[in-house]
Amino acid sequence: MTAISKPWDHKLTEFVESGIFGGPTGILNRMNISGYSRTGKTTLLNRLLKTERVTFHRAMPLDDLIGGLQLVDGRTVWVDGPAVRCLRDGKCLQIDEANEIPAECQTMFYALLDDPAGITLPTGERVEASPGYSVVTTMNPTPDCFPHPIYDRFDIYLTADRLSEGTRKALGRFANNADAVVGYNQPKLDWKRPASVNAFLAAAKMQQRGISNEKIAEVLGWEGKDRTDFLLAASAR
């Protein structure tokens, strides 16, 4: 029997509110949301997870991500950037336009997506992730544009292929009209999550916390044969 797929924003809300994703007791803590622009990805994420946001661009310096040395009251001191604040405080780091990975930040991006995460600052200080640290990335292209070391660090992939409920409410009587045109002049969203090492690690974490195999398949986005193969393997004794 094939599971009926819920809208992406309903899944996101459920995963956060049920404790599957994010927060100090969340089971999973790395998520990618790709899909059409103007669907409400950023707004919903910030509301649910109280994220600290940074937007990637190709010329972005590393200081904009992790911080740097600044002159404060006549002294040169280290000032944390958004990623380091999230590591220290156990908060959710939201990276928008995540496919635009700056060359200067690529290796640091790997480290921020590690589980457990931790980075060494230019000052020599080692900053390890506090409980509750998580990373959510948003972008328009499908996730297969990522280098593999980044691609296989995410636990959950969601595809924003329609307007979120919040965006529809804001549009009022124009919601159906907007939903009909949201995908115009944007890339086709035909990517489906394949099996990967990190997918099975995420499955093992959820199984150990008592999540049903059917729910795990839904969280990981497996459909059709991939879902059937997973359920057979997960139930094997």
DATA-V555418 format. One record per residue. N is the residue number from 0. SS is DSSP state (a for helix, b for strand, c for the rest). Layout:
n={N/N}
ss={SS/SS}
This chain:
n={0/1/2/3/4/5/6/7/8/9/10/11/12/13/14/15/16/17/18/19/20/21/22/23/24/25/26/27/28/29/30/31/32/33/34/35/36/37/38/39/40/41/42/43/44/45/46/47/48/49/50/51/52/53/54/55/56/57/58/59/60/61/62/63/64/65/66/67/68/69/70/71/72/73/74/75/76/77/78/79/80/81/82/83/84/85/86/87/88/89/90/91/92/93/94/95/96/97/98/99/100/101/102/103/104/105/106/107/108/109/110/111/112/113/114/115/116/117/118/119/120/121/122/123/124/125/126/127/128/129/130/131/132/133/134/135/136/137/138/139/140/141/142/143/144/145/146/147/148/149/150/151/152/153/154/155/156/157/158/159/160/161/162/163/164/165/166/167/168/169/170/171/172/173/174/175/176/177/178/179/180/181/182/183/184/185/186/187/188/189/190/191/192/193/194/195/196/197/198/199/200/201/202/203/204/205/206/207/208/209/210/211/212/213/214/215/216/217/218/219/220/221/222/223/224/225/226/227/228/229/230/231/232/233/234/235/236}
ss={c/c/c/c/c/c/c/a/a/a/a/a/a/a/a/a/a/c/c/c/b/c/c/c/c/c/c/b/c/b/b/b/b/b/b/c/c/c/c/c/a/a/a/a/a/a/a/a/a/c/c/b/b/b/b/c/c/c/c/c/c/c/a/a/a/a/b/b/b/b/b/b/c/c/b/b/b/b/b/b/c/a/a/a/a/a/a/a/a/c/c/b/b/b/b/b/c/c/c/c/c/c/a/a/a/a/a/a/a/a/a/a/a/c/c/c/c/b/b/b/c/c/c/c/c/b/b/b/c/c/c/c/c/b/b/b/b/b/b/c/c/c/a/a/a/c/c/a/a/a/a/c/c/c/c/b/b/b/b/b/c/c/c/c/a/a/a/a/a/a/a/a/a/a/a/a/a/a/a/a/a/c/c/c/c/c/c/c/c/c/c/c/c/c/c/c/a/a/a/a/a/a/a/a/a/a/a/a/c/c/c/c/a/a/a/a/a/a/a/a/c/c/c/a/a/a/a/a/a/a/a/a/a/a/a/c/c}
